[in-house]
Amino acid sequence: MEEFDHEVDAPRGATSREWEVFVREDTADPLTHVGSVSAPSTDIAREQASSLFARTAVTLWLCPADETQRYQTDDATLGTGNTGDDATMSVDEMESETLRGENR
């Protein structure tokens, strides 16, 4: 076994942004959260996510983790009434939102 001659004392990903990764394996499938990657830029995050998660995916989404909200179903108020706005997006709308606000 090879020994290393240096020690890393910084936390993993301390200088990188964390990105949540979602994939759709078939055009009829819903997006599924498959994991996360740490990367300093959108391009590097896309490369890492593609190599790790996109083998069978037709669509890959990256969302900055610090801009992603997670809710338990108890907190999501699912099925408790109509808010008056349509929260369902078309495929074209979802695709246009991918990597929104990030410089490519």
N, CA, C and O atoms as a MOPAC input file, in Angstrom:
PM7 MOZYME 1SCF
protein

 N      0.84100 1    -1.17600 1     0.00000 1
 C      0.00000 1     0.00000 1     0.00000 1
 C      0.88800 1     1.24300 1     0.00000 1
 O      1.86300 1     1.31500 1     0.74900 1
 N      0.55900 1     2.19000 1    -0.81700 1
 C      1.34100 1     3.41600 1    -0.96100 1
 C      1.02200 1     4.38900 1     0.17300 1
 O     -0.14100 1     4.57500 1     0.53000 1
 N      2.04900 1     5.00200 1     0.72900 1
 C      1.84500 1     6.00200 1     1.77600 1
 C      1.98900 1     7.39400 1     1.17800 1
 O      2.78900 1     7.61200 1     0.26900 1
 N      1.20900 1     8.32700 1     1.69600 1
 C      1.25700 1     9.69600 1     1.21900 1
 C      2.18900 1    10.50900 1     2.10500 1
 O      2.26900 1    10.28900 1     3.31400 1
 N      2.89900 1    11.45900 1     1.48100 1
 C      3.86400 1    12.25300 1     2.23300 1
 C      3.31100 1    13.60600 1     2.67500 1
 O      4.06500 1    14.46100 1     3.14100 1
 N      2.01900 1    13.80200 1     2.53400 1
 C      1.42000 1    15.06200 1     2.97800 1
 C      0.05400 1    14.78900 1     3.60400 1
 O     -0.54800 1    13.73600 1     3.39600 1
 N     -0.40600 1    15.74800 1     4.35900 1
 C     -1.70100 1    15.61700 1     5.01500 1
 C     -2.58000 1    16.78000 1     4.59300 1
 O     -2.13900 1    17.92900 1     4.58500 1
 N     -3.80900 1    16.48400 1     4.24700 1
 C     -4.76800 1    17.51300 1     3.86600 1
 C     -5.59400 1    17.84700 1     5.09100 1
 O     -6.24400 1    16.97700 1     5.67000 1
 N     -5.56500 1    19.12400 1     5.48600 1
 C     -6.31300 1    19.50200 1     6.68000 1
 C     -7.56600 1    20.32100 1     6.38000 1
 O     -8.30000 1    20.68100 1     7.30000 1
 N     -7.81900 1    20.61900 1     5.11500 1
 C     -9.02600 1    21.35100 1     4.74900 1
 C    -10.16800 1    20.36300 1     4.52400 1
 O     -9.94000 1    19.25700 1     4.03200 1
 N    -11.37900 1    20.74800 1     4.87400 1
 C    -12.52000 1    19.87100 1     4.61100 1
 C    -12.68200 1    19.65000 1     3.11200 1
 O    -12.38300 1    20.53300 1     2.30800 1
 N    -13.15100 1    18.48100 1     2.75000 1
 C    -13.37400 1    18.17000 1     1.34200 1
 C    -14.38500 1    19.14900 1     0.76100 1
 O    -15.44600 1    19.36700 1     1.34800 1
 N    -14.06900 1    19.73500 1    -0.37700 1
 C    -14.97500 1    20.65000 1    -1.03700 1
 C    -15.08400 1    22.01500 1    -0.38200 1
 O    -16.02800 1    22.75300 1    -0.66500 1
 N    -14.14400 1    22.37300 1     0.48800 1
 C    -14.24300 1    23.63900 1     1.21300 1
 C    -14.21400 1    24.83500 1     0.27200 1
 O    -14.78400 1    25.87800 1     0.59000 1
 N    -13.56500 1    24.70600 1    -0.87400 1
 C    -13.47300 1    25.82200 1    -1.81000 1
 C    -14.39400 1    25.63200 1    -3.00700 1
 O    -14.35900 1    26.43500 1    -3.93900 1
 N    -15.21300 1    24.59200 1    -3.00200 1
 C    -16.10000 1    24.29900 1    -4.11900 1
 C    -17.55200 1    24.44600 1    -3.70600 1
 O    -17.90600 1    24.31300 1    -2.53500 1
 N    -18.36500 1    24.71900 1    -4.68200 1
 C    -19.80500 1    24.78600 1    -4.47000 1
 C    -20.38000 1    23.37600 1    -4.58600 1
 O    -19.89500 1    22.57200 1    -5.38200 1
 N    -21.39700 1    23.07700 1    -3.80700 1
 C    -22.04100 1    21.77200 1    -3.90900 1
 C    -23.23500 1    21.88200 1    -4.85100 1
 O    -23.99300 1    22.85100 1    -4.81100 1
 N    -23.38400 1    20.87100 1    -5.69700 1
 C    -24.44000 1    20.82900 1    -6.70600 1
 C    -25.26400 1    19.56500 1    -6.51900 1
 O    -24.70500 1    18.47300 1    -6.41000 1
 N    -26.58800 1    19.69900 1    -6.48000 1
 C    -27.48300 1    18.54200 1    -6.43300 1
 C    -27.70700 1    18.07900 1    -7.86700 1
 O    -27.86100 1    18.89600 1    -8.77500 1
 N    -27.72400 1    16.76600 1    -8.06500 1
 C    -27.82900 1    16.19500 1    -9.40700 1
 C    -29.14500 1    15.42200 1    -9.52600 1
 O    -29.47200 1    14.58400 1    -8.68500 1
 N    -29.88400 1    15.72500 1   -10.58300 1
 C    -31.13800 1    15.04300 1   -10.89600 1
 C    -31.02600 1    14.49200 1   -12.31000 1
 O    -30.45300 1    15.14100 1   -13.18500 1
 N    -31.56800 1    13.30100 1   -12.54000 1
 C    -31.55100 1    12.72900 1   -13.88300 1
 C    -32.94300 1    12.22900 1   -14.25900 1
 O    -33.78100 1    11.94600 1   -13.40300 1
 N    -33.15400 1    12.13200 1   -15.55400 1
 C    -34.34100 1    11.49900 1   -16.13100 1
 C    -33.79800 1    10.43200 1   -17.07600 1
 O    -33.10800 1    10.75000 1   -18.04500 1
 N    -34.10800 1     9.16500 1   -16.79400 1
 C    -33.55800 1     8.07100 1   -17.58900 1
 C    -34.32800 1     7.83000 1   -18.87600 1
 O    -33.79100 1     7.23800 1   -19.81300 1
 N    -35.56600 1     8.27300 1   -18.93800 1
 C    -36.38300 1     8.14800 1   -20.13600 1
 C    -37.22000 1     9.41900 1   -20.22900 1
 O    -37.53500 1    10.03100 1   -19.20900 1
 N    -37.57500 1     9.81200 1   -21.42800 1
 C    -38.31400 1    11.06700 1   -21.58100 1
 C    -39.63900 1    11.06800 1   -20.82700 1
 O    -40.14400 1    12.13700 1   -20.48200 1
 N    -40.20900 1     9.89900 1   -20.56500 1
 C    -41.47600 1     9.81700 1   -19.83500 1
 C    -41.28300 1     9.75200 1   -18.32200 1
 O    -42.25400 1     9.87800 1   -17.57600 1
 N    -40.05600 1     9.56000 1   -17.85800 1
 C    -39.78000 1     9.42500 1   -16.42200 1
 C    -39.71300 1    10.78200 1   -15.72900 1
 O    -39.38900 1    11.78900 1   -16.35900 1
 N    -40.01900 1    10.80900 1   -14.43800 1
 C    -39.82700 1    12.04100 1   -13.66700 1
 C    -38.34600 1    12.23700 1   -13.35700 1
 O    -37.55900 1    11.29400 1   -13.43600 1
 N    -37.97200 1    13.45700 1   -13.00600 1
 C    -36.61000 1    13.70100 1   -12.53700 1
 C    -36.40800 1    12.97400 1   -11.21800 1
 O    -37.30800 1    12.93200 1   -10.37800 1
 N    -35.23100 1    12.40400 1   -11.03900 1
 C    -34.90500 1    11.68100 1    -9.81600 1
 C    -33.60000 1    12.21900 1    -9.25700 1
 O    -32.62100 1    12.36200 1    -9.99000 1
 N    -33.57700 1    12.51700 1    -7.96700 1
 C    -32.34300 1    12.96700 1    -7.32300 1
 C    -31.42700 1    11.76400 1    -7.19000 1
 O    -31.81500 1    10.73800 1    -6.63000 1
 N    -30.19600 1    11.89200 1    -7.71300 1
 C    -29.26400 1    10.76300 1    -7.68300 1
 C    -28.03800 1    11.02600 1    -6.82400 1
 O    -27.27700 1    10.09900 1    -6.54800 1
 N    -27.82900 1    12.26200 1    -6.39700 1
 C    -26.67200 1    12.55700 1    -5.56300 1
 C    -26.22900 1    13.99400 1    -5.70700 1
 O    -26.99500 1    14.86100 1    -6.12900 1
 N    -24.97100 1    14.23400 1    -5.34800 1
 C    -24.42800 1    15.58500 1    -5.44100 1
 C    -22.95200 1    15.51900 1    -5.79800 1
 O    -22.29400 1    14.49700 1    -5.60800 1
 N    -22.44900 1    16.62600 1    -6.31500 1
 C    -21.02700 1    16.76800 1    -6.62800 1
 C    -20.55600 1    18.10800 1    -6.08300 1
 O    -21.35400 1    19.02900 1    -5.90700 1
 N    -19.26900 1    18.21200 1    -5.81900 1
 C    -18.65500 1    19.47600 1    -5.41800 1
 C    -17.76000 1    19.93700 1    -6.54600 1
 O    -16.91800 1    19.18200 1    -7.03200 1
 N    -17.94300 1    21.18100 1    -6.96200 1
 C    -17.15400 1    21.71200 1    -8.06600 1
 C    -17.14100 1    23.23300 1    -7.98800 1
 O    -18.10500 1    23.83700 1    -7.51800 1
 N    -16.05300 1    23.86100 1    -8.44400 1
 C    -15.95300 1    25.31500 1    -8.38300 1
 C    -16.73300 1    26.04200 1    -9.47700 1
 O    -16.94500 1    27.25000 1    -9.38000 1
 N    -17.16700 1    25.31900 1   -10.52400 1
 C    -17.88400 1    25.97300 1   -11.61600 1
 C    -18.94700 1    25.04100 1   -12.18500 1
 O    -18.93400 1    23.83400 1   -11.94500 1
 N    -19.86200 1    25.62800 1   -12.94100 1
 C    -20.92200 1    24.86000 1   -13.58600 1
 C    -20.34400 1    23.82500 1   -14.54000 1
 O    -20.79000 1    22.67800 1   -14.56200 1
 N    -19.35300 1    24.23000 1   -15.32800 1
 C    -18.77200 1    23.31100 1   -16.30600 1
 C    -18.14700 1    22.08900 1   -15.65100 1
 O    -18.34200 1    20.96700 1   -16.11700 1
 N    -17.40200 1    22.29500 1   -14.58200 1
 C    -16.76200 1    21.17100 1   -13.89100 1
 C    -17.82300 1    20.31400 1   -13.20400 1
 O    -17.71300 1    19.08800 1   -13.19400 1
 N    -18.83900 1    20.94000 1   -12.63500 1
 C    -19.92900 1    20.17800 1   -12.01500 1
 C    -20.63000 1    19.31100 1   -13.05000 1
 O    -20.96000 1    18.15700 1   -12.77600 1
 N    -20.85700 1    19.86100 1   -14.24100 1
 C    -21.50200 1    19.09000 1   -15.30900 1
 C    -20.63400 1    17.91500 1   -15.72800 1
 O    -21.14400 1    16.81300 1   -15.93200 1
 N    -19.32500 1    18.13200 1   -15.86000 1
 C    -18.41600 1    17.03100 1   -16.21200 1
 C    -18.45100 1    15.93200 1   -15.15600 1
 O    -18.55200 1    14.75000 1   -15.48500 1
 N    -18.36600 1    16.32500 1   -13.88500 1
 C    -18.37200 1    15.33500 1   -12.80500 1
 C    -19.70200 1    14.59100 1   -12.74600 1
 O    -19.72600 1    13.36500 1   -12.63300 1
 N    -20.80000 1    15.32300 1   -12.82100 1
 C    -22.11900 1    14.69300 1   -12.75600 1
 C    -22.34200 1    13.76400 1   -13.94300 1
 O    -22.91400 1    12.68400 1   -13.79000 1
 N    -21.89400 1    14.17600 1   -15.11900 1
 C    -22.04600 1    13.33000 1   -16.30000 1
 C    -21.27300 1    12.03100 1   -16.16100 1
 O    -21.78100 1    10.95900 1   -16.49000 1
 N    -20.04400 1    12.12900 1   -15.67100 1
 C    -19.23900 1    10.91200 1   -15.54700 1
 C    -19.76300 1     9.99000 1   -14.45200 1
 O    -19.59800 1     8.77300 1   -14.54600 1
 N    -20.38800 1    10.54100 1   -13.42100 1
 C    -20.89000 1     9.71500 1   -12.31800 1
 C    -22.31100 1     9.20300 1   -12.51100 1
 O    -22.61600 1     8.07000 1   -12.14100 1
 N    -23.19100 1    10.03300 1   -13.09100 1
 C    -24.61300 1     9.71900 1   -13.04300 1
 C    -25.32900 1     9.63000 1   -14.38900 1
 O    -26.46300 1     9.15400 1   -14.43300 1
 N    -24.72100 1    10.06300 1   -15.47400 1
 C    -25.47700 1    10.21900 1   -16.71600 1
 C    -25.31400 1     9.08400 1   -17.72100 1
 O    -25.60500 1     9.26600 1   -18.90400 1
 N    -24.86300 1     7.93800 1   -17.28100 1
 C    -24.64300 1     6.83600 1   -18.23200 1
 C    -25.90600 1     6.46700 1   -19.00400 1
 O    -25.85100 1     6.25600 1   -20.21500 1
 N    -27.02300 1     6.39000 1   -18.32500 1
 C    -28.27100 1     5.99700 1   -18.98000 1
 C    -29.29200 1     7.12500 1   -19.02700 1
 O    -30.42700 1     6.91100 1   -19.45200 1
 N    -28.91200 1     8.30800 1   -18.60300 1
 C    -29.86800 1     9.41800 1   -18.51600 1
 C    -30.03300 1    10.13200 1   -19.85100 1
 O    -29.08200 1    10.27000 1   -20.62000 1
 N    -31.25900 1    10.58300 1   -20.11300 1
 C    -31.51200 1    11.42500 1   -21.27900 1
 C    -31.47000 1    12.89900 1   -20.90000 1
 O    -31.26800 1    13.75900 1   -21.75700 1
 N    -31.66100 1    13.19000 1   -19.61500 1
 C    -31.62600 1    14.56000 1   -19.11200 1
 C    -30.87500 1    14.58400 1   -17.79000 1
 O    -31.08200 1    13.72400 1   -16.93300 1
 N    -30.01000 1    15.56500 1   -17.63000 1
 C    -29.27800 1    15.75100 1   -16.37700 1
 C    -29.47000 1    17.19200 1   -15.93400 1
 O    -29.23500 1    18.11900 1   -16.71000 1
 N    -29.89000 1    17.38400 1   -14.70700 1
 C    -30.06900 1    18.72300 1   -14.13700 1
 C    -29.08700 1    18.91600 1   -13.00600 1
 O    -28.84500 1    18.00000 1   -12.22000 1
 N    -28.52000 1    20.11100 1   -12.92200 1
 C    -27.67400 1    20.51300 1   -11.80200 1
 C    -28.33900 1    21.69500 1   -11.11300 1
 O    -28.75300 1    22.65600 1   -11.76200 1
 N    -28.43600 1    21.61200 1    -9.80700 1
 C    -29.01200 1    22.70400 1    -9.01500 1
 C    -28.03700 1    23.05700 1    -7.90700 1
 O    -27.59800 1    22.16900 1    -7.17700 1
 N    -27.68300 1    24.33200 1    -7.76000 1
 C    -26.82100 1    24.69500 1    -6.63200 1
 C    -27.48200 1    24.26300 1    -5.32400 1
 O    -28.63900 1    24.59700 1    -5.06900 1
 N    -26.75100 1    23.52800 1    -4.50700 1
 C    -27.31800 1    22.98800 1    -3.26200 1
 C    -27.81100 1    24.09300 1    -2.34200 1
 O    -28.80600 1    23.91900 1    -1.63800 1
 N    -27.11700 1    25.23900 1    -2.34100 1
 C    -27.53400 1    26.32100 1    -1.44400 1
 C    -28.78500 1    27.04700 1    -1.94200 1
 O    -29.32900 1    27.89600 1    -1.23700 1
 N    -29.24100 1    26.71800 1    -3.14700 1
 C    -30.46800 1    27.29700 1    -3.68000 1
 C    -31.57100 1    26.25500 1    -3.81300 1
 O    -32.62500 1    26.53800 1    -4.38100 1
 N    -31.33700 1    25.06000 1    -3.29600 1
 C    -32.29800 1    23.97000 1    -3.38600 1
 C    -32.97600 1    23.79300 1    -2.03900 1
 O    -32.30800 1    23.65100 1    -1.01500 1
 N    -34.28000 1    23.80200 1    -2.03900 1
 C    -35.04900 1    23.62300 1    -0.80800 1
 C    -35.56800 1    22.19600 1    -0.73800 1
 O    -36.05100 1    21.65800 1    -1.73300 1
 N    -35.46900 1    21.58900 1     0.42600 1
 C    -35.98200 1    20.23800 1     0.63300 1
 C    -37.08900 1    20.30600 1     1.67000 1
 O    -36.96700 1    20.99700 1     2.68100 1
 N    -38.16900 1    19.58200 1     1.40900 1
 C    -39.30000 1    19.54900 1     2.32400 1
 C    -39.74100 1    18.11300 1     2.54400 1
 O    -39.69900 1    17.29300 1     1.62600 1
 N    -40.15900 1    17.81600 1     3.74800 1
 C    -40.82000 1    16.54400 1     4.03100 1
 C    -42.25700 1    16.67200 1     3.54700 1
 O    -42.78600 1    17.78200 1     3.47900 1
 N    -42.88600 1    15.57900 1     3.21600 1
 C    -44.25600 1    15.65500 1     2.70900 1
 C    -45.21000 1    16.28400 1     3.71900 1
 O    -46.20200 1    16.89200 1     3.31700 1
 N    -44.94100 1    16.15900 1     5.00700 1
 C    -45.77700 1    16.80800 1     6.02000 1
 C    -45.71800 1    18.32700 1     5.89700 1
 O    -46.70500 1    19.01200 1     6.16100 1
 N    -44.55900 1    18.85300 1     5.49500 1
 C    -44.36000 1    20.29500 1     5.38600 1
 C    -44.75700 1    20.85200 1     4.02400 1
 O    -44.93200 1    22.06200 1     3.87600 1
 N    -44.89900 1    19.98900 1     3.04200 1
 C    -45.10400 1    20.45700 1     1.67500 1
 C    -46.54400 1    20.86400 1     1.39100 1
 O    -46.80500 1    21.46300 1     0.34800 1
 N    -47.47100 1    20.56700 1     2.26400 1
 C    -48.89600 1    20.86800 1     2.10400 1
 C    -49.43300 1    20.35700 1     0.77500 1
 O    -50.15600 1    21.06200 1     0.07000 1
 N    -49.07200 1    19.13000 1     0.44500 1
 C    -49.55700 1    18.53200 1    -0.79300 1
 C    -51.04700 1    18.23100 1    -0.67500 1
 O    -51.50700 1    17.68300 1     0.32700 1
 N    -51.79100 1    18.59800 1    -1.71200 1
 C    -53.20000 1    18.25800 1    -1.76300 1
 C    -54.07200 1    19.00000 1    -0.77200 1
 O    -55.16700 1    18.53100 1    -0.46200 1
 N    -53.63400 1    20.13500 1    -0.26400 1
 C    -54.43100 1    20.84900 1     0.73200 1
 C    -55.22800 1    21.99700 1     0.13400 1
 O    -55.84400 1    22.77900 1     0.85800 1
 N    -55.21500 1    22.09300 1    -1.17200 1
 C    -56.00400 1    23.16000 1    -1.77700 1
 C    -55.27000 1    23.79600 1    -2.93200 1
 O    -54.06500 1    23.60700 1    -3.10300 1
 N    -55.99600 1    24.54300 1    -3.71300 1
 C    -55.43200 1    25.20000 1    -4.87700 1
 C    -54.95900 1    26.58900 1    -4.48300 1
 O    -55.71100 1    27.36000 1    -3.88800 1
 N    -53.72900 1    26.90400 1    -4.80900 1
 C    -53.18600 1    28.22300 1    -4.47700 1
 C    -53.51400 1    29.26000 1    -5.53400 1
 O    -53.21100 1    30.44200 1    -5.37200 1
 N    -54.14700 1    28.80700 1    -6.63900 1
 C    -54.50000 1    29.75100 1    -7.68100 1
 C    -53.46700 1    29.85500 1    -8.78200 1
 O    -53.74400 1    30.45000 1    -9.82400 1
 N    -52.27200 1    29.28900 1    -8.58500 1
 C    -51.28500 1    29.31500 1    -9.65800 1
 C    -50.94600 1    27.88400 1   -10.05000 1
 O    -51.05000 1    26.96900 1    -9.23300 1
 N    -50.54600 1    27.69800 1   -11.27800 1
 C    -50.22400 1    26.36700 1   -11.77600 1
 C    -48.74400 1    26.11600 1   -11.55500 1
 O    -47.90400 1    26.73900 1   -12.20400 1
 N    -48.41800 1    25.21300 1   -10.64900 1
 C    -47.02200 1    24.92600 1   -10.32400 1
 C    -46.41200 1    23.90500 1   -11.26700 1
 O    -45.22300 1    23.60600 1   -11.15100 1
 N    -47.18400 1    23.36300 1   -12.19300 1
 C    -46.67200 1    22.36700 1   -13.12100 1
 C    -46.01600 1    23.06100 1   -14.30200 1
 O    -46.60100 1    23.95900 1   -14.90800 1
 N    -44.79400 1    22.64100 1   -14.62900 1
 C    -44.06200 1    23.22700 1   -15.74700 1
 C    -44.05000 1    22.24700 1   -16.91200 1
 O    -44.03700 1    21.03200 1   -16.71500 1
 N    -44.05500 1    22.78400 1   -18.11800 1
 C    -43.89200 1    21.93700 1   -19.28900 1
 C    -42.42500 1    21.53200 1   -19.40500 1
 O    -41.56400 1    22.10300 1   -18.73500 1
 N    -42.14500 1    20.54900 1   -20.25300 1
 C    -40.76600 1    20.11000 1   -20.46100 1
 C    -39.91600 1    21.26800 1   -20.97200 1
 O    -38.77700 1    21.43400 1   -20.53400 1
 N    -40.45200 1    22.07500 1   -21.89600 1
 C    -39.70100 1    23.22100 1   -22.42000 1
 C    -39.36800 1    24.22500 1   -21.31900 1
 O    -38.25800 1    24.75600 1   -21.27700 1
 N    -40.32500 1    24.48700 1   -20.42900 1
 C    -40.07000 1    25.41000 1   -19.31500 1
 C    -39.00900 1    24.85700 1   -18.37500 1
 O    -38.14300 1    25.59400 1   -17.90400 1
 N    -39.07800 1    23.54000 1   -18.10000 1
 C    -38.08300 1    22.92700 1   -17.22000 1
 C    -36.69400 1    22.99700 1   -17.83900 1
 O    -35.71900 1    23.30400 1   -17.15200 1
 N    -36.60300 1    22.71200 1   -19.13700 1
 C    -35.30800 1    22.76500 1   -19.81000 1
 C    -34.73700 1    24.17800 1   -19.78000 1
 O    -33.52900 1    24.34700 1   -19.61500 1
 N    -35.58300 1    25.19500 1   -19.93700 1
 C    -35.08600 1    26.57400 1   -19.92100 1
 C    -34.62000 1    26.99000 1   -18.53100 1
 O    -33.81100 1    27.90800 1   -18.40500 1
 N    -35.11700 1    26.33000 1   -17.48300 1
 C    -34.70700 1    26.63600 1   -16.11700 1
 C    -33.39500 1    25.96100 1   -15.73600 1
 O    -32.78300 1    26.33600 1   -14.73600 1
 N    -32.95300 1    24.98100 1   -16.50500 1
 C    -31.73500 1    24.24800 1   -16.18300 1
 C    -30.54900 1    25.20200 1   -16.16700 1
 O    -30.32000 1    25.92900 1   -17.13400 1
 N    -29.80600 1    25.20000 1   -15.08500 1
 C    -28.62200 1    26.03800 1   -14.90400 1
 C    -28.93400 1    27.53000 1   -15.00700 1
 O    -28.06900 1    28.32700 1   -15.37100 1
 N    -30.16200 1    27.90000 1   -14.68800 1
 C    -30.57700 1    29.30000 1   -14.73400 1
 C    -29.68400 1    30.13600 1   -13.83000 1
 O    -29.42000 1    29.76200 1   -12.68700 1
 N    -29.22500 1    31.25400 1   -14.34000 1
 C    -28.44800 1    32.18200 1   -13.54000 1
 C    -26.96900 1    31.87100 1   -13.46400 1
 O    -26.21500 1    32.62000 1   -12.84300 1
 N    -26.53900 1    30.79600 1   -14.07400 1
 C    -25.11800 1    30.44900 1   -14.05000 1
 C    -24.48300 1    30.83900 1   -15.37800 1
 O    -25.08400 1    30.65200 1   -16.43600 1
 N    -23.29200 1    31.37100 1   -15.32700 1
 C    -22.54900 1    31.68300 1   -16.54900 1
 C    -21.98100 1    30.40400 1   -17.11000 1
 O    -21.40100 1    29.59500 1   -16.38600 1
 N    -22.14900 1    30.22700 1   -18.38600 1
 C    -21.58800 1    29.02500 1   -19.01100 1
 C    -20.43000 1    29.40100 1   -19.87200 1
 O    -19.81400 1    28.53300 1   -20.49000 1

